[in-house]
């Protein structure tokens, strides 16, 4: 669990390499396989750990798009589907000028 909490590249690299060493010495072949894969992708993993980058925003948007698709029970063509996505997720302010002050937060 602590492998994901580092903010220093140096300390994160040390901890991940220690885990890789432990996993490679393991007698469990699935653990050794994962350790070899982590070793191959260690640079990207370290960048993600130190920067705290996740794909949460993309997954959230994808879930909203899936909800739009399911609610409509399908679309006639891609253009209509795209327009529905833009309509619901585009962040447009569609209230008339006279009603904007009562319906939106400043």
C-alpha positions in Angstrom: 0.0 0.0 0.0 2.8 2.4 0.8 4.3 2.0 -2.7 1.6 4.4 -4.0 2.1 7.2 -1.5 5.6 8.4 -2.3 6.1 12.0 -3.7 9.9 11.7 -4.1 11.1 10.0 -7.3 14.2 8.7 -5.5 12.3 7.1 -2.5 9.6 5.7 -4.8 12.3 4.1 -7.1 14.0 2.5 -4.0 10.7 1.1 -2.6 9.5 -0.2 -6.0 12.9 -1.9 -6.7 12.8 -3.5 -3.2 9.3 -4.8 -4.0 10.4 -6.1 -7.4 13.4 -7.9 -5.7 11.1 -9.5 -3.1 8.6 -10.6 -5.7 11.3 -12.1 -8.0 12.7 -14.1 -5.1 9.2 -15.4 -4.4 8.4 -19.0 -5.3 5.0 -17.9 -6.8 5.3 -17.7 -10.6 2.3 -15.2 -10.9 4.2 -12.8 -8.5 7.4 -13.2 -10.5 5.5 -12.5 -13.7 4.0 -9.3 -12.3 7.4 -8.2 -11.0 9.0 -8.6 -14.4 6.1 -6.6 -15.9 6.5 -3.9 -13.3 10.2 -3.7 -13.9 9.6 -3.2 -17.7 7.2 -0.3 -17.0 8.9 1.1 -13.9 9.5 4.5 -15.4 5.8 5.1 -16.2 4.7 3.7 -12.9 7.1 6.0 -11.0 5.8 9.0 -13.0 2.2 8.1 -12.1 3.0 7.6 -8.4 5.0 10.8 -8.0 2.6 13.0 -10.0 -0.5 11.4 -8.5 -2.0 11.1 -12.0 -5.1 9.0 -12.4 -7.6 8.3 -15.1 -10.5 9.1 -12.8 -11.7 12.2 -14.8 -11.7 10.2 -18.0 -13.6 7.3 -16.3 -16.1 9.8 -14.9 -16.8 11.3 -18.3 -17.1 7.9 -19.9 -19.7 6.8 -17.2 -21.7 10.0 -18.0 -21.6 9.2 -21.7 -22.8 5.6 -21.0 -25.6 7.0 -18.9 -26.7 9.3 -21.8 -26.6 6.3 -24.2 -28.6 4.0 -21.9 -31.2 6.7 -21.1 -31.9 7.3 -24.8 -32.1 3.5 -25.6 -29.9 4.1 -28.7 -29.4 6.8 -31.2 -30.3 7.0 -34.9 -26.8 7.9 -35.9 -23.4 9.1 -34.6 -24.2 12.7 -35.2 -27.2 12.6 -32.9 -25.2 10.8 -30.2 -22.4 13.3 -30.4 -24.9 16.2 -30.2 -26.5 14.6 -27.1 -23.0 14.3 -25.5 -22.2 18.0 -26.3 -25.7 19.0 -25.0 -25.4 17.2 -21.7 -21.7 17.5 -21.0 -20.7 20.7 -22.9 -21.2 23.0 -19.9 -23.4 25.4 -21.9 -25.5 28.0 -20.1 -28.9 27.7 -21.8 -30.9 29.9 -19.6 -32.2 33.2 -21.1 -30.3 36.3 -20.0 -33.3 37.5 -17.9 -33.3 34.2 -15.9 -29.6 33.7 -15.5 -29.3 35.5 -12.2 -31.9 33.4 -10.5 -30.7 30.0 -11.9 -27.0 30.1 -11.8 -24.5 30.7 -9.0 -22.1 33.7 -9.6 
